Amino acid sequence: MRGWWREIAGLVLPVACGGCGRARTELCARCREELAGPGPRRVRPRPEPAGLPVVHASAPYADAVRAVLLAHKERGALSLAGPLGSALAGAVEAAAGRSGASGTGPLLLVPVPSSRRSVRARGHDPTRRIALAAAGRLRCRGRAARVIPVLRQRRAVADQSGLGARARFANLAGALEVVAGGARLMAGGQVVLVDDLMTTGASLREAARALRAVHPPFIPGQHGGTAENGATESGFVQPAAAVVACSPSSFELNRN
């Protein structure tokens, strides 16, 4: 009900830019350009945790980008899912292009799941909504793409916002699992983990661990792989990952 009311309200109430507040536009040209960022690039948090998949992002998490993400996630500006999805789509394409996984099947976007508590509080699932918009944008570009929400929380976790890096990793360790039949849904496609924001990398690392736990068909054996292509010590290739934004320092550490 809450999400439905927000969508209706957006049609009849005055609109302001989600990035800078300029009147009569949901996202002005300047903020839209900032959201596009420097273009999708590989990014690394500092420090980079072991087990983190190769991550691509579209923009640094600052200024207008930060405002747009918060407006969509926390204030229910649902119309911003479209521009955010466009930014994520670019990162997904870059991530899929650098992935060590084989196959030419469709792009399969796997959202990092939100807790049921946060979805109820916000009235919507922001990451899934952005992922759906990104998949639609990719299809418009001629790429077969769909969203498969195969991850779920297997136990309650604390709110990450007040936690430091070490506490975030401990909070999420073992928290996610693949739903029954999830490995079958991922077969034959290029899997890309997606989220709206990366800070420490804790969520993406845990999501990648949950996918590896079921040894799904999209992770082929790679003998002699390296960390650059995502290979693990067990010989399996990590799934790729893409986010709309990450900290500016993660972009500064980029080494394409």
Secondary structure per residue as TSV (DSSP state, phi and psi in degrees):
chain	resnum	aa	ss	phi	psi
A	1	M	-	360.0	-43.1
A	2	R	H	-63.1	-46.2
A	3	G	H	-63.5	-39.2
A	4	W	H	-61.4	-44.3
A	5	W	H	-63.3	-38.5
A	6	R	H	-64.2	-39.8
A	7	E	H	-65.0	-41.8
A	8	I	H	-65.8	-42.9
A	9	A	H	-61.9	-34.9
A	10	G	H	-64.0	-20.5
A	11	L	H	-83.7	-22.4
A	12	V	H	-117.6	-16.8
A	13	L	S	-95.9	156.2
A	14	P	-	-56.8	144.3
A	15	V	-	-105.1	138.7
A	16	A	B	-128.0	149.1
A	17	C	-	-58.2	129.8
A	18	G	T	-68.8	-15.8
A	19	G	T	-94.6	-45.7
A	20	C	T	-122.3	-7.9
A	21	G	-	87.0	3.5
A	22	R	-	-59.0	137.2
A	23	A	B	-73.1	154.2
A	24	R	T	67.8	27.1
A	25	T	-	-156.5	135.4
A	26	E	S	-71.3	-27.7
A	27	L	S	-158.4	112.8
A	28	C	-	-71.9	166.5
A	29	A	H	-60.9	-39.4
A	30	R	H	-66.4	-43.4
A	31	C	H	-71.0	-33.6
A	32	R	H	-63.3	-39.0
A	33	E	H	-67.1	-38.3
A	34	E	H	-66.4	-36.4
A	35	L	H	-65.7	-34.3
A	36	A	H	-66.2	-25.8
A	37	G	T	64.0	-159.2
A	38	P	T	-80.0	4.6
A	39	G	-	100.2	153.8
A	40	P	S	-57.8	131.1
A	41	R	E	-141.4	151.1
A	42	R	E	-68.6	138.7
A	43	V	E	-133.7	153.9
A	44	R	-	-136.9	126.7
A	45	P	-	-71.2	164.0
A	46	R	S	-121.4	114.8
A	47	P	S	-76.9	157.9
A	48	E	-	-87.6	117.0
A	49	P	-	-73.6	146.5
A	50	A	T	-62.4	139.8
A	51	G	T	90.2	-3.9
A	52	L	-	-74.3	129.0
A	53	P	-	-68.6	166.7
A	54	V	-	-65.4	123.9
A	55	V	E	-114.8	136.0
A	56	H	E	-117.3	142.8
A	57	A	E	-132.8	157.3
A	58	S	E	-93.1	-33.1
A	59	A	E	-151.9	153.0
A	60	P	E	-69.2	146.4
A	61	Y	S	-84.1	88.5
A	62	A	S	-161.4	157.2
A	63	D	H	52.1	-124.2
A	64	A	H	-63.6	-36.2
A	65	V	H	-62.6	-44.6
A	66	R	H	-61.4	-44.0
A	67	A	H	-62.9	-41.5
A	68	V	H	-66.0	-44.9
A	69	L	H	-62.5	-41.5
A	70	L	H	-69.4	-37.5
A	71	A	H	-62.6	-41.1
A	72	H	H	-70.6	-46.7
A	73	K	H	-75.1	-49.9
A	74	E	T	-98.2	-27.5
A	75	R	S	-109.0	6.0
A	76	G	-	68.9	30.3
A	77	A	-	-81.0	77.8
A	78	L	G	-67.6	-23.8
A	79	S	G	-66.4	-16.7
A	80	L	G	-77.2	-7.4
A	81	A	H	-60.7	-32.9
A	82	G	H	-62.6	-57.2
A	83	P	H	-61.4	-37.5
A	84	L	H	-66.3	-38.6
A	85	G	H	-64.6	-36.2
A	86	S	H	-63.0	-42.9
A	87	A	H	-63.9	-42.3
A	88	L	H	-65.6	-37.3
A	89	A	H	-57.7	-41.2
A	90	G	H	-63.3	-41.3
A	91	A	H	-66.7	-37.1
A	92	V	H	-62.6	-45.0
A	93	E	H	-61.8	-41.7
A	94	A	H	-65.2	-40.9
A	95	A	H	-65.1	-43.1
A	96	A	H	-65.5	-35.5
A	97	G	H	-68.7	-28.1
A	98	R	H	-96.5	-4.0
A	99	S	-	-66.1	143.7
A	100	G	-	-81.8	-5.5
A	101	A	-	-74.0	145.0
A	102	S	-	-90.8	171.3
A	103	G	-	111.2	150.8
A	104	T	-	-121.4	23.1
A	105	G	S	-74.4	-172.5
A	106	P	-	-67.4	156.8
A	107	L	E	-74.9	125.8
A	108	L	E	-112.2	107.7
A	109	L	E	-89.2	119.4
A	110	V	E	-108.6	105.8
A	111	P	E	-72.0	141.8
A	112	V	-	-68.1	122.9
A	113	P	-	-73.7	144.0
A	114	S	-	-87.6	156.7
A	115	S	-	-71.8	152.5
A	116	R	H	-59.6	-35.1
A	117	R	H	-63.0	-45.0
A	118	S	H	-70.6	-34.7
A	119	V	H	-63.6	-43.1
A	120	R	H	-63.7	-42.5
A	121	A	H	-65.8	-39.2
A	122	R	H	-85.2	-22.9
A	123	G	T	84.1	4.1
A	124	H	S	-165.8	166.3
A	125	D	-	-105.2	100.2
A	126	P	H	-63.2	-40.7
A	127	T	H	-66.3	-43.6
A	128	R	H	-65.1	-38.9
A	129	R	H	-63.9	-42.8
A	130	I	H	-66.4	-39.4
A	131	A	H	-61.7	-41.4
A	132	L	H	-63.3	-40.3
A	133	A	H	-65.3	-38.9
A	134	A	H	-65.0	-42.8
A	135	A	H	-62.2	-39.9
A	136	G	H	-63.2	-41.0
A	137	R	H	-64.2	-41.3
A	138	L	H	-63.6	-39.6
A	139	R	H	-65.0	-36.4
A	140	C	H	-64.1	-26.9
A	141	R	T	-86.9	2.2
A	142	G	T	92.2	8.6
A	143	R	-	-98.1	128.2
A	144	A	-	-66.8	125.2
A	145	A	E	-155.1	144.6
A	146	R	E	-153.7	161.0
A	147	V	E	-98.1	129.6
A	148	I	-	-125.2	100.7
A	149	P	-	-79.6	75.4
A	150	V	-	-93.7	-2.7
A	151	L	E	-101.2	145.5
A	152	R	E	-145.4	159.6
A	153	Q	E	-80.6	130.1
A	154	R	S	-95.5	-9.4
A	155	R	S	-154.6	162.9
A	156	A	-	-71.1	145.6
A	157	V	-	-128.3	157.0
A	158	A	-	-77.7	161.5
A	159	D	-	-63.1	124.9
A	160	Q	G	-73.5	-21.4
A	161	S	G	-59.8	-31.1
A	162	G	G	-97.3	10.7
A	163	L	-	-106.8	147.6
A	164	G	-	-79.5	177.9
A	165	A	H	-59.3	-50.3
A	166	R	H	-62.0	-41.2
A	167	A	H	-67.6	-34.0
A	168	R	H	-64.5	-43.2
A	169	F	H	-63.7	-42.4
A	170	A	H	-66.2	-38.6
A	171	N	H	-63.3	-36.1
A	172	L	H	-97.5	-9.3
A	173	A	T	-57.6	119.6
A	174	G	T	72.7	14.8
A	175	A	-	-83.3	-20.3
A	176	L	E	-110.8	155.2
A	177	E	E	-149.2	160.5
A	178	V	E	-87.0	134.3
A	179	V	-	-66.8	159.2
A	180	A	T	-57.3	130.9
A	181	G	T	83.4	0.6
A	182	G	H	-65.3	-39.4
A	183	A	H	-61.3	-37.8
A	184	R	H	-64.5	-39.7
A	185	L	H	-65.7	-28.1
A	186	M	H	-86.6	-9.1
A	187	A	T	-66.6	139.2
A	188	G	T	82.7	6.7
A	189	G	S	-130.4	172.0
A	190	Q	E	-94.5	108.5
A	191	V	E	-84.7	130.7
A	192	V	E	-129.5	117.1
A	193	L	E	-68.2	137.6
A	194	V	E	-131.8	146.0
A	195	D	E	-150.1	165.0
A	196	D	E	-79.6	-33.0
A	197	L	E	-147.0	140.5
A	198	M	E	-116.7	129.1
A	199	T	S	-111.7	-78.3
A	200	T	S	-89.7	-18.4
A	201	G	S	91.8	3.7
A	202	A	H	-62.5	-43.6
A	203	S	H	-66.5	-44.4
A	204	L	H	-68.8	-36.4
A	205	R	H	-63.5	-44.4
A	206	E	H	-66.4	-38.5
A	207	A	H	-63.5	-41.6
A	208	A	H	-65.0	-39.2
A	209	R	H	-60.8	-42.7
A	210	A	H	-63.7	-38.2
A	211	L	H	-67.7	-42.3
A	212	R	H	-65.3	-27.6
A	213	A	H	-62.7	-25.9
A	214	V	T	-97.9	1.1
A	215	H	-	46.4	56.9
A	216	P	-	-68.3	158.4
A	217	P	T	-62.1	-20.8
A	218	F	T	-78.3	-1.5
A	219	I	S	-109.5	93.8
A	220	P	-	-82.1	159.9
A	221	G	B	-65.9	134.7
A	222	Q	-	-133.7	97.9
A	223	H	T	-78.2	133.2
A	224	G	T	75.6	23.4
A	225	G	-	-70.4	166.9
A	226	T	-	-120.9	168.1
A	227	A	G	-62.7	-29.2
A	228	E	G	-65.1	-37.4
A	229	N	G	-93.9	7.4
A	230	G	T	89.6	6.6
A	231	A	B	-71.9	142.2
A	232	T	-	-100.5	173.0
A	233	E	T	-62.2	-28.4
A	234	S	T	-77.8	-5.2
A	235	G	S	93.8	6.6
A	236	F	B	-100.5	145.7
A	237	V	B	-89.2	134.6
A	238	Q	-	-66.2	147.3
A	239	P	-	-65.7	152.8
A	240	A	E	-76.1	166.9
A	241	A	E	-144.3	148.9
A	242	A	E	-143.5	142.6
A	243	V	E	-136.9	159.1
A	244	V	E	-68.2	-46.4
A	245	A	E	-146.3	160.3
A	246	C	E	-151.2	174.8
A	247	S	-	-62.6	148.3
A	248	P	H	-55.9	-34.0
A	249	S	H	-65.4	-29.9
A	250	S	H	-66.4	-35.5
A	251	F	H	-69.6	-36.4
A	252	E	H	-65.1	-27.3
A	253	L	T	-86.0	-1.9
A	254	N	-	-61.2	136.8
A	255	R	-	-135.2	77.4
A	256	N	-	-74.9	360.0
